[in-house]
Amino acid sequence: MSEQHYFKYTNSVLIVPMLAVLAIWVVFWVELKFRVNLNDHGIYPRKISGLQGIAFSPFIHGSIKHLYNNTIPLAVLLMSLFYFYRESALKVLFLGILLSGIFTWIIGRPSFHIGASGVIYLLASFIFFKGIITKYYRLVALSLVVVFIYGSLLWYIFPIKEGISWEGHLGGFVVGLLFAILIRTKTPSIKKYAWEKEGYNEEEDEFLQHFDENGNFIEKIPEKVESEGNSIKITYQIKQNTQSEKE
């Protein structure tokens, strides 16, 4: 697969992040507008009724600060996922939400776990580890960008702060790592130049023949040889100095 075909823009790169951001903001607006609290639709561990939160919890946020903190990372990471890993993006997103939600439901504290932060940890973990595993230079660069911007998120997979669902963060992180290992993705073939191919001979390279062993340019008159029957015709091509002719 060529780089041009692999790194190809599709409408999903913008549509999916826009829909996701719109959805979480609309849900929060509905809560404010109609004065309802949807927190009890989040994940409640080890209760059958709490399983509904696997589908609903990513759209529910406890405050405007909580919502704002999740909006930009969610949009950026979804754009990265659907641009660089578009063939497996839907699988990573939907299966990741399901499995990380189940993980939270199993190990979580007895309270309602809400917010899209689990999805953010899922995406950040997958994009980082997948880029390292592929060893493809552009995807590795993307991994480094994710670490540079969101590396501090790693601390919040541990119970270091009250009121934060570190279980949801840990679930997203673990599932993202597993997906990076288990889900196979095609990587573009790297273009090789002539000197990178096997059997390359510098002496036969027409470009290098214009330089000596010290790298100095050699000025020489090219010759064009044409064969006509049993005779050989040699044509000399000489570039004239047009400036001296005008003088």
C-alpha positions in Angstrom: 0.0 0.0 0.0 1.4 3.4 -1.0 1.6 6.4 1.3 -0.8 8.3 -0.9 -3.5 5.6 -0.6 -2.9 5.1 3.1 -2.9 8.8 4.2 -6.1 9.6 2.4 -8.6 12.2 3.7 -12.1 11.0 4.1 -15.2 12.8 5.5 -15.2 10.6 8.6 -12.1 12.5 9.8 -14.3 15.5 10.5 -17.8 14.1 10.7 -17.2 11.6 13.5 -15.4 14.0 15.9 -18.0 16.7 15.2 -20.9 14.3 15.9 -19.2 13.0 19.1 -18.6 16.6 20.4 -22.1 17.7 19.4 -23.6 14.7 21.2 -22.0 15.3 24.5 -22.8 19.0 24.5 -26.4 18.4 23.5 -26.9 15.9 26.3 -25.4 18.4 28.8 -27.7 21.2 27.4 -30.7 18.9 27.8 -29.8 18.4 31.5 -29.6 22.1 32.0 -32.6 23.0 29.9 -35.0 20.5 31.5 -33.3 20.4 34.9 -32.7 16.7 34.9 -29.8 14.7 36.2 -28.7 11.8 34.0 -25.9 10.6 36.3 -27.9 7.6 37.3 -27.6 6.3 33.7 -23.8 6.0 34.2 -21.9 2.7 34.9 -22.7 1.4 38.3 -20.4 -1.5 39.0 -21.7 -5.1 39.6 -25.3 -4.2 39.2 -27.3 -5.3 36.2 -29.0 -2.0 35.9 -25.5 -0.4 35.9 -24.7 -2.1 32.6 -26.7 0.5 30.7 -24.0 3.0 31.5 -21.6 1.3 29.1 -23.6 2.8 26.3 -24.7 6.0 28.0 -21.9 7.1 30.3 -19.6 8.6 27.6 -22.3 11.2 26.8 -22.9 12.2 30.5 -20.8 14.8 32.3 -21.1 16.2 35.8 -20.1 19.8 35.2 -19.2 22.3 32.5 -15.5 21.9 33.4 -15.7 18.2 33.1 -17.3 18.5 29.7 -14.9 21.1 28.5 -11.8 19.1 29.6 -13.0 16.1 27.6 -14.2 18.0 24.4 -10.8 19.0 22.8 -8.9 15.7 23.5 -11.9 13.7 22.3 -12.1 15.6 19.0 -8.3 15.6 18.4 -7.9 11.9 19.1 -10.9 10.9 17.1 -9.5 12.8 14.1 -6.2 11.1 14.5 -7.8 7.7 14.7 -9.9 8.1 11.6 -7.1 9.6 9.6 -4.2 7.4 10.5 -6.1 4.1 11.2 -9.4 4.5 9.3 -9.7 0.8 8.4 -9.9 -0.2 12.0 -11.2 3.0 13.5 -14.8 1.9 14.0 -13.7 -1.4 15.5 -11.4 0.3 18.0 -14.0 2.9 18.9 -17.1 0.7 19.5 -15.5 -2.5 20.8 -13.2 -0.3 22.9 -16.2 1.5 24.5 -17.8 -1.9 25.2 -14.8 -3.6 26.7 -13.5 -0.7 28.7 -17.1 -0.2 30.0 -17.2 -3.8 31.1 -13.8 -3.5 32.7 -15.1 -0.5 34.7 -18.3 -2.3 35.7 -16.2 -5.2 37.1 -13.5 -3.3 39.1 -15.2 0.0 39.8 -16.2 1.5 43.1 -19.9 1.4 44.0 -20.8 4.8 42.4 -21.9 6.1 39.0 -19.0 6.4 36.5 -19.7 9.0 33.8 -17.8 11.0 31.2 -16.0 10.5 27.9 -12.6 10.3 29.6 -12.5 6.5 29.3 -12.8 6.8 25.6 -10.0 9.4 25.6 -7.7 7.0 27.4 -8.7 4.2 25.0 -7.8 6.4 21.9 -4.6 7.8 23.4 -3.4 4.4 24.5 -4.2 2.7 21.1 -2.6 5.5 19.0 0.5 5.6 21.1 1.2 1.9 21.3 0.1 1.1 17.7 2.5 3.7 16.3 5.4 2.3 18.3 4.5 -1.3 17.3 4.3 -0.5 13.5 7.7 1.3 13.6 6.5 3.4 10.6 8.1 6.8 11.0 4.9 8.9 10.6 2.9 6.8 13.0 5.8 6.8 15.5 5.9 10.6 15.2 2.1 10.6 15.9 2.8 8.5 19.0 5.4 11.0 20.2 2.9 13.9 19.7 0.3 12.1 21.8 2.8 11.5 24.6 3.9 15.2 24.4 0.3 16.5 24.6 -1.4 13.9 26.7 1.4 12.2 28.6 0.3 13.7 31.9 -3.0 11.7 31.7 -1.1 8.6 32.7 -1.2 9.6 36.3 -5.0 9.5 36.4 -5.2 5.7 35.8 -4.2 5.5 39.5 -6.5 6.5 42.5 -4.7 9.8 43.2 -7.7 12.2 43.3 -11.2 11.9 44.7 -14.1 12.2 42.4 -12.3 10.9 39.3 -13.1 7.5 37.8 -9.6 6.1 37.6 -11.2 2.7 37.0 -12.7 4.0 33.7 -9.3 5.6 32.8 -7.5 2.3 33.5 -10.0 0.3 31.6 -9.6 2.5 28.5 -5.8 2.4 28.8 -5.7 -1.4 29.1 -8.1 -2.0 26.3 -6.3 0.5 24.0 -3.0 -1.4 24.7 -4.6 -4.7 23.9 -6.1 -3.5 20.7 -2.8 -2.0 19.6 -1.2 -5.5 20.0 -4.1 -7.6 18.7 -5.7 -5.6 15.9 -3.7 -5.8 12.7 -3.4 -2.7 10.5 -1.8 -2.3 7.1 1.1 0.2 7.0 2.2 2.0 3.8 5.2 0.8 2.0 8.1 3.2 2.3 9.4 4.5 -1.0 13.0 3.4 -1.7 15.4 5.5 -3.7 17.9 3.9 -6.2 20.8 3.9 -3.7 18.7 2.0 -1.1 17.9 -0.9 -3.4 20.0 -4.1 -3.6 22.5 -4.3 -6.4 23.0 -0.6 -6.6 26.2 0.4 -8.3 27.5 3.9 -7.9 29.6 3.7 -11.0 26.6 3.1 -13.2 24.6 6.0 -11.7 24.3 8.7 -14.5 23.9 11.5 -12.0 27.0 10.6 -9.9 29.0 10.4 -13.1 28.9 14.2 -13.2 31.0 14.4 -10.0 34.6 13.3 -9.2 35.6 11.4 -6.1 35.8 14.6 -4.1 32.3 15.7 -5.1 33.4 18.4 -7.6 31.2 18.9 -10.6 32.8 17.6 -13.9 32.1 19.7 -17.0 32.1 17.6 -20.1 30.4 17.6 -23.5 27.7 15.0 -23.8 27.8 12.8 -26.8 25.0 11.3 -28.7 25.8 8.2 -30.8 23.5 7.1 -33.6 24.0 4.0 -35.7 23.1 4.1 -39.4 23.7 0.8 -41.1 27.3 -0.1 -40.9 28.4 3.4 -40.1 28.3 5.3 -36.8 27.3 8.9 -36.6 28.5 11.0 -33.7 26.7 14.2 -32.9 28.2 16.8 -30.6 25.9 19.0 -28.6 27.5 22.2 -27.4 25.8 24.9 -25.3 26.7 28.3 -26.6 27.1 31.4 -24.4 24.3 33.6 -25.7 25.4 36.5 -23.6 28.8 36.8 -25.3 27.0 36.6 -28.7 24.9 39.6 -27.9 28.0 41.6 -26.9 
